[in-house]
Amino acid sequence: MRTVDARPVMDGSKIKWTLEQIEQTNQGRVRLDWLRFTVPLDAVVKAEPALVDVTVLDTLDQRGRDLVRMCNSADSEVYTSAHAVCTAGARQLVELLGCLEVGQSLRGMDFYTARTELLYAGEVVGQVLAGGKSTQQAGTVHFNLHGAAMLVIPMAKLAAIREFIQVAGGKITRADLSLDIWRGWTPIQVQDAYVAGEFDVRGKTPTQRNLGSWCLGHSRTFEVGSRATGKLLRFYEKGDQLFGHEANSEWTRCEVEFRDNHRVIDLDVLTRPADFFAGAYAFCRRLLAEQQVEAEAQVIRTHPELVEKTAEAKVTRTVRWLKGTAAPAIVAAFDMGGDLLAEIIDSERHRTPRRLLGVAPDQLRAAFRKVAEAFAPVAAPSFNGA
């Protein structure tokens, strides 16, 4: 008698078999591989009458009072209001999906006070998080579904998740779209496509980096974009990851990770993942065409105002640091160092402050101009010839 493996989502062969079965019903081939979304607190509380009382609402909405005390001293065995909320959220999601289980309630993560684990066959495949130090975070409940969870959630249930988020007035904060390719592609070919301009967006080439054993020709990952901008593509040798490079597997995977950094992720990504995968880059459209997948490219665009405000905030913090910390050294170099300051500027011009990474040059220039107007009076001397 054959015994069913109790941990199908954790075994490489089981994962491959599961993905092949999913493809039988998913003609679009692209699937959700990771999902994070946030809903307002009342979306969970209103469905749990026992939670609607002054103590819970005060605890989760007031900054610096009971919530800070709980955050500093909460024990995993203590059932606080934040634990009650994330457990209620986990219970609602489990009832909605019908394939996961509610696990134990523990200390929080990602700056949330508490978390309740989501389980499948005894393995942790996600979390629901609640509580926080700030009013803004404490007023939300966050759901985090790992790739292992997305393997076992039926595609039909993604529409139910979409409706839940929409009705609650929530938002998606991360969505990974994944396409598995069983043979015929390598990261080298993706690198060639990058050089050929298939990842350029509006005439601009995004950043990229190579990870893994490129010299040895295995376990390679080719990345394009960055999480800071809200769009990151990873093409990697999945077979090497799961089975070891000795297996000589041709299985590769292309993932596009969208985050709500500078972007508003359309809820339709849950029900039309192939369309949004195709809209990420021209390379993605070609990849789908070669896999004989029909898709209508849908772009998740950056939010212009959000990008502008983010760039301005980064520049403001940089200028404040410059004025408050480095200003005496700059003044001394300028007054007494002769050409020293000019030499430093010339030799270090290629370096970008870590705080300003992920911001396009034209956005940085515009932000610096705006911040300069606030910091420097109109009559202040200029050293750039203006």
N, C-alpha and C positions, 0 to 999 in steps of 0.2 A: 504493500500500500504506500503510495507516494504521500509524503508529508509536505504541506504547503509552507514555504518559507515565511516566517513571521515578520521579516524585515525587507520586503520587496523593494522599497524605495532607497535602501542603503547599499544595495549590491549592484555592481557594474553591469552584469549580464541581465539582471532584472530590469534595470533602468533602460537598457537598449531594447529589451523585449517590450516593455511598457510603451516606449516611444513609437516603436513599429506598430503597435496596436492602435495607438492614438491616431497615427497617420491614416489608418483605414477609414476613419470617420471625419478627419480633419483635412479636407481637400485643399485648404489654404496653406497647409504645412507649417505655417508660423504659429507659435503658441506662446502663451504667457509663461515665463520661467521664474519670475519673481514679482510680487505685488505688495506695495505698501500704500495704505490710504488712511485718511484721517476724517473723522466725523465730529460734529459738535457734541458736547457732553450730553445735551438733552436728548439726542437721538437714542442714547442708551438708557438714560435715566427714565425717560417717559415710558419706556417699555417694561420697566421694573418698578411697580408701585411701591415696593418696600424701600426703595432708595430715595424716594421723593420726600425728603424732610430737610429741615433747616440745617441740621448738622452737616449733612453730606454736601449740600450746595455751598455752605459757608466754607467748608474745608477745601473744596475744589476751586473756589473762585477768589478767595482772599489771599493776596500775596503777603508773605512774611509772618503769617500767624500759625495756625495749627498745622498747615501743610509743611512749612519749614521744619517745625518741631518733629513731625512724623518722618520727614525725609532724613533728618539727622539721626533719629533714634529708632526707626522702625525695625522690627525684627521680622524675619520671614514667617514666624509662627503667629505674629500678631495680625489679626484681620481688621485692617483699617478701612476707612471709607474708600480710599484709592484702590485697595485690593478688591473691595466689593464691586466697584464700578468695572474694573477690567475683567473680573470673573463674569459679571453679567454680560459684558460685551462678547466675551468668548462663548458664552452659552448661546447668545443670539446667533452668532456666526455659525456655530456648530449645527444649530437647528435649521438654519438656512441652507447649509450645504449638505448635511446628512452623511458626511463621510469622515469627519474628523471627531476628535474627542477633546473634552476640557481637561487640562492637566492641573498641576498645582500652581498656587499663587506664590510668587517670590518677590524679592527686591526688584526695583525697576532697572531700566536701561535707557540709553538715549535720552537722558535727562528726565525721564518720567519716573514717578515715585514707585510704582508697582507694576508688575507684569503677571499675566496668567498664561501658561504655556498651552499651545495647541498641539495635540498628539495625533499620530497615525501609527497603528500597530505598535504602540508603546514608545515611538520615537518622537522627539520634539521637531515639529515641522513649521512652527510659527509662534507668535506671541500676540497678545492684546495688551496694550499699555495704557495707563491712566495716571493722573495726578502730576503735579509739577510745581516748581518754585514760582513761576510767573503766572499771572492771571490768564494770559493767552494760551499757554500750554495746558494749564489745569482745566481749561474750558473745552478740552478736546479728548477724544479717545482714539488711539492709534492702533491699526491692525497691520501686522507684518506676516506675510505668507511666503515662506521659503520656496526654493525650487522643488524640494521634495513634496511640499503640499500641492503645488500646482500640477504635479504629475498625477495626483489621485483625484483632483477636483474635476468633475465632468464639465466639458465645455459648455453644456447647456446651463450650468449653474453660474457661469460668468455673467450671463445676462441678469441673473438675480442679484449678484453683487453690484452690478452697474446700477440697477434700480434702487438698491439699498443706499448707495452713496448719493445718488441724485435726490432721492426723497429726503435724505438727511441733510442735504446741503453741504456735503463733504467734498473732498478732493483727493485725487491720486497724487501721491508724493514720489512714487517710484514704480516704474513698469519696465520689466525686461522682456524683450521680444526675441524669441529664439528660433533659429532654423537649423535643423540637423541635416548634414550632407554625408551620405554613407560612403561615397567614394568619388574620386576625380578632382578634388581640390586640395591645395596646400597653402599655408600662409605665404609662401614665396609668390604665388600667383596673385594673392591679395596685395602684397607689397608692390608688385608690378602695376596693378590697377591703380594704386595710390599715386605712383609716380606718373602714370598716364593721365591723372586728373579726374578720376572717377569719384573722388571724394570731395572735390572742390564744391563750395557752396557760394553762389553769387560772386564767383571769381576769386574767392579766397580759399587757400589750402589750410585745412585744420592741422593741428599738431598730431604727431604720432609717436609711438615708441614700440620697440621690440622687447619681448620678454621670453625667457626660457632658453633652451640650448640650441641656439641658431647655428653655431659652429658644428655641433654634432648632428644637427638635422632632425631633432625630435623634441617633443614637449614644448612646441613653440606657440607663442601668442603674438598677434599683430593687433595693436590698439590704435584707434583713430578718435580724436576728440578728447574731451575731458569731462569729469563729473562737475567741475566748477561751472561749465557752460550748460549743463543739463542734458548733454547727449554724448554717449561714449559707445563706440563699436568695438567689440572684441571678436576676433576670428582666431580660434585655437584648435589644437589637436585633441579632441575630446577622448578619442580612443587611447591615446597615450596617458591621459589623465586618469582614466578609470582602470585600464588593463596593464599599464606599463608599456614603455616604448618597445620592449622585446616582443610584444604581440604583433607588431607591424600592422596595427589597425589603420584603415584609411578614414575612419570616422572623424569628421571635423564639425565644428559648430560655429555659427555666426550669430552673435547676440548684439542687440542694440538696447542699451540701458538709457531710459529717459528718466530724468528727475525734475522736480518742480523748481529747480534753480533757473530763474529767468524765463520759465515756461509755465503755461497752464496746460496740463496733460488732458486731452480730450477723453471723456468717459467711454467713447466709442472704441478706444484702444482695447477694451475688454472683449468686444464682440466682433471687431474687424482688425485683428492684429496684423494680418498680412498687408493691409492697405497702409498702415502707419510704418511698418517695416520698409515697404517700398518707398515711402516718402522720406526716409532718413537720408539716403545717398543714392546717386545714380548707380553705384556699384550694387546696391541692394536690389534695385529693379532688375539689373542684368542677372543677378543670381537667381531671383525668382523666375525669370523668363526661362533660364536654362533648366530649372526644376519643373518647368511647365505649369507654373502657378500663375493664375490670372489675378491681378490686383490693381486697384485704382489708387495711385500714390496719394497719400494724405500726409501733409507736413504738419508737424507740431512746431509752430513758430515761436521764436522768442518774443517776450513781451517788451516792447520798446521802452515804455516808461519804467518798468522794473529794472531793465538793464541799465538805464541811465541813473536811476537812484542807487543801484548797487555800486556802480563805478564811482559815483560821487561820494558814497560812504567810505569806500576803500581809500580813495584819494584823501579825503578829509582826515582819516585816521593816520595816514602816512605823513601828511603835512604837520599834524599835531605832534607826532613823534619827532619829526625833523626839528620842529621849533622848540619843543620842550626838552629834548635829549641831545641832539647832535648840533644844535645851533652854536654853542660856544666854540666847538671845534671848527665849524665852518667859518665863523667870523675870524678866528685866529689864523686859519689858513689863507683866508682872503686878504687880511690886513698885513700879515707878516711873512707869508709863504711864497711870495713872488708868483711864479707860474705853477706852483704846486697844485692849486685847486683845479686849474685848467687841465693839468696833466692827469690828475685823478679822474676827472670827468671824461677825458678822451680815452683813457685806458680801460675804464670800467663801464663804458656806455653800453656794452653788450649784455650786461647783467640786468635782470628785472627783479625788483623787490618781491619777496615771496607773497606779500599781501596783495600785490597787483597782478599776480598770475591769473590767467583765465579771462582777462579783460582785453578786448581788441584795442589796437593802438589808436584808432580814431575815437573810440569811446573814452580812452584815457586822456587824450588831448582835450576833448570837450570838457571832461570832468575837471581837469587841472585848471582850465580857463575859468570855469565857474567857481571853483574853490578859491582861486587866486583873487577873484573879485571880492570875496568875503574876508579874506585874510589881509590883503594888501590895500591900503588906501589909494585913491586915484592918483595922488601926487607922489606916490612912492617911486623911487628910482628903479629903472629897469636895466638888466644886464644882458638882455637878449636883442638889443638894438631897437626895440619898440619905443 
